[in-house]
Amino acid sequence: MDPGDIPEIMDLEKNTLAAWSRKHLEDELQQPKGFQFVARNASSQKIQAVICGRAMADEAEILKLSVAENARQRGVGYHLLDFVVSYCNNKGVENCYLELRASNGAARKLYEKRGFIAVGTRKTYYEEPAEDAILMRLKL
Ligand SMILES: CC(C)(COP(=O)(O)OP(=O)(O)OC[C@H]1O[C@@H](n2cnc3c(N)ncnc32)[C@H](O)[C@@H]1OP(=O)(O)O)[C@@H](O)C(=O)NCCC(=O)NCCS
C-alpha cells in the first residue's frame, strides 16, 4: 500500500462499518512495525482488497481486512490473509491476533478457514452500533 492508494481504499471501504479515515490510513503507513498490503485485479489494476496490521517480535495483530463489494466471495480475502500469515511467519511471529464484531459471520468463517480460533470476548468493544468483539488467535 502506498499513500497514493488511500483514495481508492476509502472508496472500497465506504459501506463498511470498519472504514478508516484518510488520517488513520496515513498514520498507519508511518507505523514502524506496521504492514499494509493491497491486492489488485491483474488486468484493471484496481484495488480489490486491503490488509493492515502490526508485527512486533513474536506477536502480530491484524487491524484491518476489507474486500471490495464486487470482489467478495471469490477467495480474495482468504488469499490476502494467507499472504500475511506467511509474511508474519517469515518475521518470526508465533501468535497472530485479531478482533471482529460478534455478528460478522462471514469474517469469522474466513478466519476459521485459515486456522484462527476464538479465544475470548471483549464486552461492548465496538461503538455505532455497540457490539461485543470476538478475539481470535492463530498459532504459527
Ligand atoms: C469478510 C470479508 C473480508 C471476506 O472476504 P472475501 O474475499 O469475500 O472472502 P473469501 O471469498 O476469501 O472467502 C473465504 C471464506 O470465508 C467465508 N465467507 C466469506 N464470505 C462469506 C459470506 N458472505 N457468508 C459466509 N461465509 C463467507 C467462507 O468460509 C469462505 O470459504 P468458502 O468460499 O470455501 O466457503 C469481506 O466480506 C469483507 O470485506 N467484508 C467487509 C469488511 C469486514 O467485515 N472485514 C473483516 C473485519 S474483521
The ligand as an SDF file (V2000), in Angstrom:
LIG
                    3D

 48 50  0  0  0  0  0  0  0  0999 V2000
  -15.1910  -10.6940    5.4160 C   0  0  0  0  0  0  0  0  0  0  0  0
  -14.5320  -10.4490    4.0500 C   0  0  0  0  0  0  0  0  0  0  0  0
  -13.1460   -9.8630    4.2800 C   0  0  0  0  0  0  0  0  0  0  0  0
  -14.4430  -11.7950    3.3040 C   0  0  0  0  0  0  0  0  0  0  0  0
  -13.6700  -11.6110    2.1140 O   0  0  0  0  0  0  0  0  0  0  0  0
  -13.9250  -12.4830    0.8000 P   0  0  0  0  0  0  0  0  0  0  0  0
  -12.8700  -12.1850   -0.1680 O   0  0  0  0  0  0  0  0  0  0  0  0
  -15.3340  -12.2750    0.3400 O   0  0  0  0  0  0  0  0  0  0  0  0
  -13.7940  -13.9750    1.3750 O   0  0  0  0  0  0  0  0  0  0  0  0
  -13.3370  -15.2820    0.5490 P   0  0  0  0  0  0  0  0  0  0  0  0
  -14.0380  -15.2930   -0.7690 O   0  0  0  0  0  0  0  0  0  0  0  0
  -11.8600  -15.3530    0.5470 O   0  0  0  0  0  0  0  0  0  0  0  0
  -13.9730  -16.4300    1.4520 O   0  0  0  0  0  0  0  0  0  0  0  0
  -13.1800  -17.2710    2.3040 C   0  0  0  0  0  0  0  0  0  0  0  0
  -14.1190  -17.9710    3.2610 C   0  0  0  0  0  0  0  0  0  0  0  0
  -14.7700  -17.0050    4.0910 O   0  0  0  0  0  0  0  0  0  0  0  0
  -16.1220  -17.4120    4.3430 C   0  0  0  0  0  0  0  0  0  0  0  0
  -17.0380  -16.4060    3.7750 N   0  0  0  0  0  0  0  0  0  0  0  0
  -16.6870  -15.3380    3.0080 C   0  0  0  0  0  0  0  0  0  0  0  0
  -17.7920  -14.6000    2.7310 N   0  0  0  0  0  0  0  0  0  0  0  0
  -18.8250  -15.2220    3.3150 C   0  0  0  0  0  0  0  0  0  0  0  0
  -20.2160  -14.9370    3.4080 C   0  0  0  0  0  0  0  0  0  0  0  0
  -20.7710  -13.8440    2.8230 N   0  0  0  0  0  0  0  0  0  0  0  0
  -21.0030  -15.7660    4.1370 N   0  0  0  0  0  0  0  0  0  0  0  0
  -20.4810  -16.8550    4.7480 C   0  0  0  0  0  0  0  0  0  0  0  0
  -19.1550  -17.1830    4.6990 N   0  0  0  0  0  0  0  0  0  0  0  0
  -18.3450  -16.3730    3.9920 C   0  0  0  0  0  0  0  0  0  0  0  0
  -16.2910  -18.7830    3.7060 C   0  0  0  0  0  0  0  0  0  0  0  0
  -15.9370  -19.7360    4.6830 O   0  0  0  0  0  0  0  0  0  0  0  0
  -15.2400  -18.7370    2.6110 C   0  0  0  0  0  0  0  0  0  0  0  0
  -14.7780  -20.0120    2.2570 O   0  0  0  0  0  0  0  0  0  0  0  0
  -15.5400  -20.8600    1.0960 P   0  0  0  0  0  0  0  0  0  0  0  0
  -15.5110  -19.9940   -0.1230 O   0  0  0  0  0  0  0  0  0  0  0  0
  -14.7090  -22.0870    0.9870 O   0  0  0  0  0  0  0  0  0  0  0  0
  -16.9280  -21.0730    1.6030 O   0  0  0  0  0  0  0  0  0  0  0  0
  -15.4090   -9.4920    3.1890 C   0  0  0  0  0  0  0  0  0  0  0  0
  -16.7380   -9.9330    3.2040 O   0  0  0  0  0  0  0  0  0  0  0  0
  -15.3850   -8.0350    3.6470 C   0  0  0  0  0  0  0  0  0  0  0  0
  -14.5130   -7.2630    3.2550 O   0  0  0  0  0  0  0  0  0  0  0  0
  -16.3520   -7.6330    4.4980 N   0  0  0  0  0  0  0  0  0  0  0  0
  -16.4400   -6.2660    4.9760 C   0  0  0  0  0  0  0  0  0  0  0  0
  -15.2920   -5.8920    5.8920 C   0  0  0  0  0  0  0  0  0  0  0  0
  -15.1100   -6.8740    7.0310 C   0  0  0  0  0  0  0  0  0  0  0  0
  -16.0770   -7.3010    7.6650 O   0  0  0  0  0  0  0  0  0  0  0  0
  -13.8440   -7.2030    7.3230 N   0  0  0  0  0  0  0  0  0  0  0  0
  -13.4640   -8.0650    8.4160 C   0  0  0  0  0  0  0  0  0  0  0  0
  -13.3410   -7.2490    9.6500 C   0  0  0  0  0  0  0  0  0  0  0  0
  -12.6450   -8.2110   10.9820 S   0  0  0  0  0  0  0  0  0  0  0  0
  1  2  1  0
  2  3  1  0
  2  4  1  0
  2 36  1  0
  4  5  1  0
  5  6  1  0
  6  7  2  0
  6  8  1  0
  6  9  1  0
  9 10  1  0
 10 11  2  0
 10 12  1  0
 10 13  1  0
 13 14  1  0
 14 15  1  0
 15 16  1  0
 15 30  1  0
 16 17  1  0
 17 18  1  0
 17 28  1  0
 18 19  1  0
 18 27  1  0
 19 20  2  0
 20 21  1  0
 21 22  1  0
 21 27  2  0
 22 23  1  0
 22 24  2  0
 24 25  1  0
 25 26  2  0
 26 27  1  0
 28 29  1  0
 28 30  1  0
 30 31  1  0
 31 32  1  0
 32 33  2  0
 32 34  1  0
 32 35  1  0
 36 37  1  0
 36 38  1  0
 38 39  2  0
 38 40  1  0
 40 41  1  0
 41 42  1  0
 42 43  1  0
 43 44  2  0
 43 45  1  0
 45 46  1  0
 46 47  1  0
 47 48  1  0
M  END
$$$$
